């Protein structure tokens, strides 16, 4: 307290209004092998559409992980995804070198200086999809258009002809637009010495072979040939000198860039233009009139969904310099670059999956609560249990391997396979087992697939948080209906469900007229305990996470009765609220001199004991129907 020298009034405040904040327990987490997207990086996803946009459509290698994520998103809009980096995965590049850029951080740290030696451009993410990309850049007005490039040198032309001979084809590139002195334009699809193989510009197949339509009319032999960059009509004018460069005495700094889906593998349309960047600058310090960065590698980095800049045009020796007083090399030819040698790589190993899932390991920096295993063996699941147990605020959802249930004709064999699979996994209350796979429609490939159920079970838990609370069971007909299941690979009978439940496995069963239902709420804890139920484990995760978050504000305060009373006044109303919302039946908070003794205080410690009686879910119902004689009073027989 400040000391007053003369009489006066000192006003101070003490905040006793602190409460325990709401915490999230329903954020999903999954790592899987994908066809595109950043590697070794957590990406937030809120919808299946966004999942496809970031990580690509599923294929025969990636579908289990993809649909684990997609099925979770059918119940929730909060998912964290890491793309697994497997062996031999690579980005498509101009040179075709085996080359991997993990993510934007990796690019900035290692490749943004243009020293990778893989050509001018690389696909933004690793994978086969990048092989469909091409980049066309127009660095000057001359490259944009030449009005008298050469002359027609063909005396025997006819309407429909697809080959026109010119005096010299030097400087004309495949894809260029040419005009033979009349009103018609044609696209050059191939060049043989001075022979231009052409198609009409408005033909849809201009990235393919020549078309029989050919010439609209016979041009004049000797007519001047006008050549234009194939994407000239996407821009208002030819590149020149920007206002920024002009103001600093520079010149010739502008260029146009188009990113094209050359093979149609990305957009489904051959030759589709994916992105355009008009009048970007070769000057390293360039700005737009609005003050935005306009240096072309930075514009590409900040805006492109498909490519990274990797090196300057070799002909432009002063590209990348500051604009002041710089005349940028006037490269007169268009650069057309097709990327190649992008690869999806081989199937990910258990170790590679663990590397990806370890991105979720730190509870202080990554907020997730529902970790989905996707597909994987017992070692994979044990690795994830370790992550959850170390975090202490998340649970793992896992299914058996597909071969345990899909394609196995005998239901008892399916049951035995499932039991054997989970018997090999250690006991833990931080894991939840389900009984198998569902059969669902893959609309991206127009086929049906068996997909693990753990994405759905985690999704049910997330939805339960939304419609009730984390301490409610996500099972049963009220909150446990599985979506999108055409059938189950293994639909256990009552006797089989009994055996599965004894083995810590939550059965998923289809009931006529009621749907496909999660019919159990056990954790993977083998010892009889309150923590062998999902709702109890998630109740304690919620309580522990919330109280621990609030307790951080007690750090570095004095361990005295004021602080202890303040702590109790924060925690007890929170627990009463949870009690009122049916999560607990009773509680006791002990935080006083009995557990904060002098020795504890001297060790700079603070101890609070919080006793909880958790609410229990109903797993077994007994209905007794008793017939009585007409003249008997119910008081007599009911006791």
C-alpha positions in Angstrom: 0.0 0.0 0.0 1.2 3.5 -0.8 2.0 5.7 2.2 0.4 9.1 2.4 2.4 12.0 3.8 -0.6 14.3 4.4 -4.2 13.7 5.0 -6.2 12.4 2.0 -8.3 9.6 0.6 -6.6 6.8 -1.4 -8.9 4.8 -3.7 -7.9 1.2 -4.5 -9.7 -1.7 -6.2 -9.7 -5.4 -5.6 -11.4 -7.7 -8.1 -13.3 -10.5 -6.5 -15.6 -11.1 -9.5 -13.4 -13.7 -11.2 -15.2 -16.8 -12.5 -14.1 -20.0 -14.1 -14.3 -19.5 -17.9 -15.9 -21.9 -20.3 -13.5 -24.3 -21.9 -13.7 -26.3 -25.1 -13.7 -30.1 -25.0 -15.1 -30.8 -28.4 -12.4 -29.8 -30.9 -11.5 -32.8 -33.0 -8.0 -33.7 -34.1 -6.8 -36.1 -36.9 -3.8 -36.8 -39.0 -3.9 -38.6 -42.3 -2.2 -39.0 -45.6 -3.7 -36.6 -48.2 -3.2 -35.7 -51.9 -2.4 -32.1 -51.2 -2.1 -29.5 -48.4 0.6 -28.4 -46.1 2.7 -31.1 -44.4 3.7 -31.1 -40.7 1.3 -28.2 -39.9 -2.0 -28.0 -38.0 -4.8 -26.6 -40.2 -8.2 -25.6 -38.8 -11.1 -27.0 -40.8 -14.8 -26.2 -40.3 -16.5 -28.1 -43.2 -16.1 -30.9 -45.6 -15.9 -28.4 -48.4 -13.0 -26.7 -46.7 -11.4 -30.1 -46.1 -11.5 -30.9 -49.8 -10.2 -27.4 -50.7 -7.2 -27.8 -48.3 -6.3 -31.5 -48.6 -7.8 -32.7 -51.8 -10.3 -35.4 -52.7 -9.9 -38.9 -51.3 -8.4 -41.8 -53.3 -7.8 -45.5 -52.7 -4.8 -44.7 -50.4 -6.3 -41.7 -48.4 -10.0 -42.4 -48.1 -10.0 -43.9 -44.6 -8.3 -40.8 -43.1 -10.2 -38.4 -45.3 -13.6 -39.8 -44.4 -12.7 -40.1 -40.7 -12.3 -36.3 -40.8 -15.3 -35.8 -43.1 -17.6 -37.9 -40.9 -16.6 -35.9 -37.8 -17.5 -32.7 -39.6 -21.0 -34.2 -40.2 -21.5 -33.5 -36.4 -19.2 -30.7 -35.7 -17.5 -27.7 -37.3 -14.3 -27.6 -35.3 -11.5 -29.9 -36.5 -7.7 -29.7 -36.6 -6.0 -31.6 -39.3 -2.3 -32.5 -39.9 -1.3 -34.0 -43.2 1.1 -37.0 -42.7 4.4 -36.7 -44.5 5.2 -40.1 -46.0 8.1 -41.4 -47.9 8.7 -40.2 -51.5 6.1 -37.4 -51.4 7.3 -34.4 -53.5 6.3 -31.1 -54.9 5.9 -30.7 -58.7 8.6 -28.4 -60.0 9.8 -27.0 -63.3 13.0 -29.2 -63.2 11.2 -32.3 -62.0 13.6 -32.7 -59.1 12.6 -34.7 -56.0 11.8 -31.9 -53.7 9.6 -31.2 -50.7 8.3 -27.9 -49.3 6.4 -28.9 -46.1 4.5 -25.7 -45.6 4.7 -21.9 -45.7 7.1 -21.8 -42.7 9.4 -24.2 -44.4 9.2 -22.1 -47.6 10.1 -18.9 -45.8 12.9 -20.5 -43.8 14.6 -22.4 -46.6 13.4 -21.4 -50.1 12.1 -17.9 -50.2 15.5 -16.6 -51.3 15.2 -18.4 -54.6 18.1 -20.8 -54.0 16.4 -24.1 -54.5 17.6 -24.6 -58.1 14.4 -26.3 -59.3 13.4 -23.7 -61.9 11.1 -20.7 -61.8 8.1 -22.2 -60.0 7.0 -25.1 -57.7 3.6 -26.5 -56.7 2.5 -25.0 -53.4 1.9 -28.4 -51.8 3.4 -31.8 -52.5 1.4 -34.4 -54.5 0.5 -35.6 -58.0 -2.0 -32.8 -58.4 0.8 -30.3 -59.0 1.7 -32.1 -62.2 -1.3 -30.5 -63.8 -0.1 -27.0 -63.1 1.5 -24.7 -65.6 2.5 -21.1 -65.2 2.6 -18.6 -68.0 4.3 -15.3 -67.4 4.4 -12.3 -69.7 7.3 -10.0 -68.7 7.1 -7.2 -71.2 4.9 -5.4 -73.8 6.9 -7.1 -76.6 6.1 -10.5 -75.1 2.5 -9.5 -74.7 2.0 -8.5 -78.4 4.0 -8.1 -81.6 2.0 -6.7 -84.5 4.3 -7.7 -87.4 6.1 -10.7 -86.1 6.6 -12.5 -89.4 4.7 -13.0 -92.7 2.6 -15.8 -94.2 4.6 -17.9 -96.6 2.1 -20.3 -97.9 0.7 -20.2 -101.4 -1.6 -23.1 -101.3 -4.0 -22.5 -98.4 -7.6 -23.5 -98.0 -10.5 -23.0 -95.6 -10.2 -25.6 -92.8 -6.4 -25.9 -93.2 -4.8 -26.5 -89.8 -1.1 -25.9 -90.8 0.0 -22.4 -91.9 3.6 -21.8 -93.0 5.3 -18.5 -92.1 8.6 -16.9 -93.1 10.0 -17.5 -89.6 8.5 -19.1 -86.5 11.3 -17.8 -84.3 9.8 -16.1 -81.2 6.4 -17.7 -81.6 5.5 -20.1 -78.8 3.1 -23.0 -78.4 -0.1 -21.4 -77.0 0.4 -18.0 -78.6 -2.5 -16.4 -80.4 -1.8 -15.5 -84.0 -3.7 -13.4 -86.6 -3.0 -13.6 -90.4 -4.1 -10.1 -91.4 -7.9 -10.6 -91.1 -10.4 -10.6 -88.3 -9.8 -14.1 -87.1 -7.5 -15.4 -84.3 -6.0 -18.8 -83.9 -4.1 -20.6 -81.1 -0.8 -22.3 -82.0 -0.8 -25.9 -80.7 2.5 -27.1 -82.1 5.4 -25.8 -84.2 7.5 -27.7 -86.8 10.3 -25.4 -88.1 8.2 -22.7 -89.8 4.9 -24.6 -89.8 2.3 -23.4 -87.3 -0.3 -26.0 -86.4 -3.3 -24.0 -85.4 -6.9 -24.3 -84.0 -9.5 -21.6 -83.8 -9.1 -19.6 -80.7 -12.7 -20.2 -79.6 -12.3 -24.0 -79.9 -12.6 -25.7 -76.4 -9.8 -28.1 -77.1 -7.0 -25.7 -77.7 -4.7 -27.4 -75.4 -5.0 -30.6 -77.3 -4.2 -31.7 -80.8 -5.2 -29.6 -83.9 -8.9 -29.5 -84.8 -10.4 -30.0 -88.2 -12.0 -26.6 -88.1 -8.7 -24.8 -89.1 -8.8 -21.6 -91.0 -12.0 -19.6 -91.2 -11.0 -18.1 -94.5 -7.9 -18.1 -96.7 -5.4 -15.3 -95.6 -3.3 -13.4 -98.1 0.1 -14.9 -98.8 2.7 -12.4 -97.5 0.3 -10.9 -94.9 1.9 -9.8 -91.6 1.4 -12.2 -88.7 0.3 -10.6 -85.4 1.4 -12.6 -82.4 -0.2 -12.3 -78.9 0.4 -14.0 -75.5 -2.1 -16.7 -75.2 -3.7 -15.1 -72.1 -3.6 -11.5 -73.4 -7.4 -11.2 -73.1 -7.3 -11.8 -69.3 -5.6 -8.4 -68.8 -6.5 -4.8 -69.6 -3.2 -3.9 -71.2 0.3 -5.0 -71.7 2.8 -4.9 -68.8 5.0 -1.8 -68.7 6.2 0.5 -65.9 4.2 0.8 -62.7 3.5 4.2 -61.1 5.7 3.1 -58.2 8.7 2.5 -60.4 8.0 5.6 -62.4 8.1 7.7 -59.2 11.5 6.4 -58.3 13.0 6.6 -61.8 12.7 2.9 -62.6 11.2 1.3 -65.7 9.9 -2.0 -67.2 9.1 -3.6 -63.9 5.6 -5.0 -64.6 4.7 -8.5 -65.6 1.5 -10.6 -65.9 1.2 -14.2 -64.5 -1.4 -16.8 -65.2 -1.7 -20.2 -63.3 -3.3 -22.9 -65.4 -4.8 -26.3 -64.8 -3.1 -27.7 -68.0 -4.4 -31.2 -67.8 -7.7 -30.5 -66.0 -6.9 -32.7 -63.1 -7.6 -29.9 -60.5 -10.7 -28.2 -61.9 -11.9 -30.9 -64.3 -11.5 -28.5 -67.2 -8.5 -28.8 -69.5 -6.6 -25.5 -69.7 -8.7 -23.8 -67.0 -7.1 -20.6 -65.7 -7.0 -20.9 -61.9 -5.3 -17.6 -60.9 -4.2 -14.4 -62.6 -1.8 -11.8 -61.3 -1.8 -8.6 -63.3 0.8 -5.9 -63.3 2.8 -7.3 -60.5 6.4 -6.0 -60.2 9.9 -7.2 -60.5 11.0 -4.6 -58.0 11.7 -6.0 -54.5 10.2 -3.0 -52.7 7.2 -2.4 -55.1 3.9 -1.2 -53.7 0.5 -0.8 -55.3 -1.2 2.7 -55.4 -3.1 1.5 -52.4 0.1 0.7 -50.5 -0.1 -3.1 -50.7 3.0 -5.3 -51.5 3.4 -5.7 -55.2 6.7 -7.6 -55.6 5.7 -10.6 -57.6 7.2 -13.4 -55.4 5.5 -11.9 -52.3 2.2 -11.5 -54.1 2.3 -15.1 -55.1 3.3 -16.2 -51.6 0.4 -14.2 -50.0 -2.3 -15.0 -52.5 -1.7 -18.2 -54.5 -3.3 -21.4 -53.6 -1.3 -23.4 -56.1 2.3 -22.2 -56.5 5.5 -20.8 -55.0 8.0 -18.6 -56.7 11.4 -20.4 -56.7 13.8 -18.4 -58.9 14.0 -15.3 -61.1 13.9 -15.5 -64.9 17.5 -16.0 -65.8 17.2 -13.5 -68.5 16.1 -10.9 -66.0 19.4 -10.4 -64.3 18.3 -7.4 -62.2 14.9 -8.7 -61.2 14.5 -8.5 -57.5 16.4 -5.2 -57.1 14.8 -2.1 -55.6 12.9 0.1 -58.0 14.9 3.3 -57.6 16.7 4.1 -60.8 16.5 0.5 -62.0 15.7 -0.3 -65.6 14.5 -3.9 -65.4 15.6 -6.2 -68.1 13.1 -6.2 -70.9 12.7 -9.9 -71.5 10.9 -10.2 -74.8 9.7 -13.7 -74.6 6.9 -15.4 -72.7 7.8 -18.0 -70.1 5.6 -21.1 -70.2 6.5 -23.6 -67.5 4.8 -27.0 -66.9 5.4 -28.5 -63.5 6.3 -32.2 -63.2 7.4 -35.1 -60.9 5.0 -34.3 -58.0 4.3 -37.5 -56.1 1.8 -38.6 -53.4 4.4 -41.0 -52.1 4.0 -44.4 -50.5 1.7 -45.5 -47.7 2.5 -43.8 -44.4 4.2 -45.9 -41.7 3.2 -45.9 -38.1 6.2 -43.8 -37.2 5.3 -41.2 -39.8 1.7 -41.1 -38.5 3.1 -40.5 -35.0 5.3 -37.6 -36.2 2.1 -36.0 -37.5 0.0 -36.7 -34.4 2.8 -35.3 -32.1 1.8 -31.9 -33.4 -1.2 -32.3 -31.0 0.9 -33.4 -28.1 1.3 -30.0 -26.3 -1.8 -29.2 -24.3 -0.6 -25.7 -23.6 -0.3 -24.6 -27.3 -2.8 -26.9 -29.1 -6.4 -27.0 -27.8 -8.0 -30.3 -28.9 -10.2 -32.7 -27.0 -11.2 -35.5 -29.4 -8.4 -37.3 -31.1 -9.4 -39.7 -33.9 -7.1 -42.6 -34.8 -8.5 -43.1 -38.4 -7.0 -46.4 -39.5 -4.0 -48.1 -37.9 -2.7 -51.0 -35.9 -2.4 -51.5 -32.2 1.0 -49.7 -32.0 -0.5 -46.6 -33.7 -3.4 -46.6 -31.1 -1.0 -47.1 -28.2 1.0 -44.1 -29.4 -2.1 -41.9 -29.4 -3.1 -43.1 -26.0 0.3 -41.9 -24.7 -0.4 -38.5 -26.3 -3.8 -38.3 -24.6 -2.6 -39.5 -21.2 0.2 -36.9 -21.2 -2.2 -34.1 -22.2 -4.8 -35.2 -19.7 -7.5 -33.2 -21.5 -8.3 -35.3 -24.5 -9.5 -38.8 -25.4 -8.6 -41.1 -28.3 -11.3 -42.7 -30.5 -10.3 -45.8 -32.4 -11.6 -48.6 -34.5 -10.2 -52.1 -35.3 -8.4 -52.7 -38.6 -10.6 -53.0 -41.7 -9.5 -56.5 -42.3 -10.9 -57.5 -38.9 -14.5 -56.9 -40.0 -14.8 -56.0 -43.7 -14.9 -59.0 -46.0 -15.2 -61.4 -43.0 -18.3 -63.5 -43.7 -18.8 -65.0 -40.2 -20.1 -62.7 -37.5 -18.4 -64.6 -34.7 -15.1 -64.4 -36.5 -15.6 -60.7 -36.8 -16.4 -60.5 -33.1 -13.3 -62.5 -32.2 -11.1 -60.4 -34.4 -12.4 -57.2 -32.8 -11.9 -58.5 -29.3 -8.4 -59.8 -30.1 -7.4 -56.5 -31.6 -8.4 -54.4 -28.6 -7.0 -57.0 -26.1 -3.6 -56.1 -27.5 -4.1 -52.4 -26.5 -3.3 -51.4 -22.9 -5.9 -50.3 -20.4 -6.6 -46.5 -20.2 -9.6 -44.3 -19.5 -8.3 -41.9 -22.2 -9.3 -44.2 -25.1 -12.6 -45.3 -26.5 -13.0 -48.4 -28.7 -15.7 -49.0 -31.2 -16.7 -52.2 -33.0 -15.9 -51.5 -36.6 -16.6 -49.9 -40.0 -19.6 -48.4 -41.8 -20.4 -48.7 -45.5 -20.9 -45.3 -47.0 -21.1 -43.6 -50.4 -17.9 -41.9 -51.7 -19.4 -39.1 -53.9 -15.9 -38.0 -55.0 -15.2 -41.3 -56.7 -18.8 -42.6 -57.2 -18.3 -45.7 -55.2 -19.0 -47.3 -51.9 -16.3 -47.8 -49.2 -15.9 -49.2 -45.7 -14.8 -46.4 -43.4 -13.7 -46.6 -39.7 -16.4 -45.5 -37.2 -14.1 -43.5 -34.9 -14.7 -40.2 -36.8 -18.4 -40.7 -36.2 -18.0 -41.6 -32.5 -15.8 -38.6 -31.9 -18.4 -36.5 -33.8 -21.2 -37.8 -31.5 -19.2 -36.6 -28.5 -18.7 -33.2 -30.1 -22.5 -33.0 -30.8 -23.3 -34.1 -27.3 -21.3 -31.1 -26.0 -23.5 -28.9 -28.2 -26.9 -30.3 -27.4 -26.3 -31.2 -23.8 -22.9 -31.2 -22.0 -19.6 -33.2 -22.1 -20.7 -35.2 -19.0 -23.7 -36.7 -20.9 -23.2 -40.0 -22.6 -22.9 -39.8 -26.4 -24.5 -43.2 -26.8 -28.1 -44.5 -27.3 -31.1 -43.4 -29.3 -31.1 -39.8 -28.0 -27.5 -38.8 -28.8 -25.9 -41.8 -30.4 -27.4 -42.1 -34.0 -24.7 -42.6 -36.6 -25.1 -40.7 -39.8 -24.5 -41.8 -43.4 -24.3 -45.5 -42.7 -25.7 -47.7 -45.5 -24.8 -50.8 -43.5 -22.2 -52.0 -41.0 -19.3 -54.3 -41.8 -20.1 -56.0 -38.5 -23.6 -55.7 -37.0 -23.3 -57.5 -33.6 -26.1 -59.4 -32.0 -27.1 -59.0 -28.3 -24.9 -62.0 -27.3 -22.0 -60.6 -29.3 -22.5 -57.1 -27.9 -22.3 -58.7 -24.4 -18.9 -60.1 -25.2 -17.7 -56.9 -26.8 -18.7 -54.9 -23.8 -16.8 -57.1 -21.4 -13.8 -56.6 -23.7 -14.1 -52.7 -23.3 -15.5 -52.4 -26.9 -18.5 -50.1 -27.5 -20.8 -51.9 -30.0 -22.3 -50.1 -32.9 -25.5 -51.8 -34.1 -28.3 -51.2 -36.6 -31.8 -51.6 -35.3 -34.7 -51.9 -37.7 -36.7 -48.6 -37.7 -34.3 -46.9 -35.3 -31.1 -46.5 -37.3 -27.4 -47.3 -36.6 -26.6 -46.5 -33.0 -23.6 -46.3 -30.7 -24.7 -48.8 -28.0 -22.1 -48.4 -25.3 -20.3 -45.8 -23.4 -17.2 -47.5 -22.0 -13.7 -46.2 -22.0 -10.7 -48.5 -22.5 -10.1 -48.8 -18.7 -10.1 -52.5 -17.8 -10.4 -52.0 -14.0 -13.9 -51.4 -12.5 -14.0 -47.7 -11.8 -16.1 -44.6 -12.4 -13.6 -43.8 -15.1 -14.6 -46.8 -17.2 -17.4 -44.6 -18.6 -17.1 -42.0 -21.3 -19.3 -39.4 -19.5 -17.2 -39.6 -16.3 -13.9 -39.3 -18.0 -15.1 -36.3 -20.1 -16.7 -34.8 -17.0 -13.4 -34.8 -15.2 -11.6 -33.5 -18.3 -14.0 -30.6 -18.3 -13.7 -29.9 -14.6 -9.9 -30.3 -14.5 -9.4 -28.1 -17.6 -11.7 -25.3 -16.4 -10.4 -25.2 -12.8 -6.8 -25.4 -14.0 -7.3 -22.5 -16.4 -8.8 -20.4 -13.6 -6.0 -21.5 -11.1 -3.3 -19.8 -13.3 -4.5 -16.5 -11.8 -3.5 -17.7 -8.3 0.1 -18.1 -9.4 2.5 -15.7 -7.7 -0.1 -14.6 -5.2 0.4 -15.2 -1.4 -0.6 -18.6 0.0 -2.8 -17.1 2.8 -6.4 -17.4 3.8 -7.4 -14.5 1.6 -6.1 -16.3 -1.5 -7.6 -19.7 -0.4 -11.0 -18.1 0.2 -10.8 -16.4 -3.1 -10.0 -19.7 -4.8 -13.0 -21.5 -3.1 -15.3 -18.6 -4.0 -14.3 -19.2 -7.7 -14.5 -23.0 -7.8 -17.6 -23.7 -5.6 -20.1 -21.7 -7.7 -18.7 -23.4 -10.8 -19.2 -26.8 -9.3 -22.7 -25.9 -8.1 -23.5 -24.9 -11.7 -22.3 -28.3 -13.0 -24.3 -30.0 -10.3 -27.4 -28.1 -11.4 -26.7 -29.2 -15.0 -26.7 -32.9 -13.7 -23.0 -33.5 -14.1 -22.2 -34.3 -10.5 -24.4 -35.2 -7.5 -22.2 -33.6 -4.8 -18.8 -32.0 -4.2 -16.4 -30.7 -1.6 -13.6 -28.2 -2.0 -10.9 -28.3 0.7 -8.4 -25.5 0.5 -7.4 -24.2 3.9 -4.6 -24.6 6.5 -5.3 -28.3 6.8 -3.7 -29.0 3.4 -1.8 -25.8 3.0 0.5 -26.3 6.1 3.5 -24.2 6.9 5.7 -26.7 5.1 3.6 -26.5 1.9 3.7 -22.7 2.1 7.4 -22.7 2.5 7.8 -24.9 -0.6 5.9 -22.1 -2.5 3.1 -24.6 -3.2 -0.7 -24.3 -3.1 -2.9 -27.3 -2.6 -6.7 -27.7 -3.2 -8.5 -30.9 -2.9 -11.7 -31.2 -4.9 -14.0 -34.2 -4.1 -16.5 -35.1 -6.8 -19.4 -37.5 -6.9 -20.0 -38.0 -10.7 -23.3 -38.6 -12.2 -23.6 -42.1 -13.7 -25.2 -43.1 -17.0 -27.8 -45.8 -17.2 -26.4 -48.9 -18.8 -28.9 -51.6 -17.6 -32.7 -51.3 -17.3 -34.8 -53.9 -15.5 -38.5 -53.7 -16.0 -40.7 -55.8 -13.7 -44.3 -56.4 -14.6 -46.3 -57.9 -11.8 -49.9 -59.3 -12.2 -52.2 -59.1 -9.2 -55.6 -60.3 -8.3 -58.5 -57.9 -8.8 -59.4 -57.4 -5.2 -55.8 -56.9 -3.9 -54.7 -53.4 -2.9 -51.5 -52.1 -4.5 -50.3 -51.0 -1.1 -50.3 -54.6 0.0 -48.2 -56.0 -2.8 -46.0 -53.0 -3.4 -44.8 -52.8 0.2 
